[in-house]
Amino acid sequence: MDRIAGGSAGPDGWPSRFGAAFLIIRLIPAWHTAPDATRTAFAAGVLGLWEWLEHTDPIPHRTPLANAVRAWTEYRIRITALGDH
């Protein structure tokens, strides 16, 4: 993920600038009780927003962020398909 985002990785391997965002998501109680399909749909919605911004208002940081969300969405799709979580 660090390669995709272009930042330095934190202790968990995720880029430090994304660590806070994922921590916030994990702090939302509904996230832990939501079905995998719902979490994956949320990821796809976030990806759609970032792709739209990437194309309608291209600024340097948008592409790395869209790529990071794309990787997260692909991960969500894989674990939802496998039923691992």
N, C-alpha and C positions, 0 to 999 in steps of 0.2 A: 504494500500500500504506500509506503514511503516513496517508492519509485514513481508511482502514479501521481501523488500529490506534490512531489517536489519539495518536501520539507524534511526536517529532522525527525526521526522516530523517537517516540517515548518508550518507557520501559516495557509496555505491552506490545510494542512493534508498530503501533499506529502512529501516524504523524502527530506531534504534540498539538498542533493547531486544531485537529479534529477531535482530540481526546475530550475536550470540554463539551462539544456538541453531542457526542455519543454518551457521555456521562449524564447529561441532562435528559436525554431520551430514557436512559435506564432508571432515572429517578422518578419517572412518571409511573404511578402504580398500575394504571391501565395497560401499560406496555407489557408488563409481566403476565397479565391475565388474558391478553388478546390472543386469538388463534394465530397460528403461523401465517395463514392466508391473509389475515388482516394486516399483520406487520409487513408482509411482502407487498401488499397493495399500497400501504403507506410509502414504502421505499420507492415503488414505481411512480407514485405521485410526486415525490420529492425529485426524482430523476427528471420527470417531465418538466417541472418548474425550472431546474437548472439547465436543461437542454434548450428550453425556450429562451431563457436569459442569455445563454451562450450564443444563440443565433440572432437575437433581436438587439442585444446590447453587448457586443463582444469587447470585453476588456481583458487585460492579461491574466487575471486570476480566475476567470470564469471556466476556462477549459480544464485546468487541473482540478477544480472543485467538481465540475461535471463528471470528469473521469473517476474521481473518488466515489461519487454517489453511484455512478454506473457500476463500479466494482462491488459496492455494497449491495446494490439491487441484484446483481448477478449471484452474489453469495446468498441472499435471501431466497432467490428463486431455487437455487440448488438445495438448500436445507429444507425448503417447503416441499419440494418434489420428493426428497428422500425421507421426509417425516422425522428428521433427527431432533428437532426441538419441539 
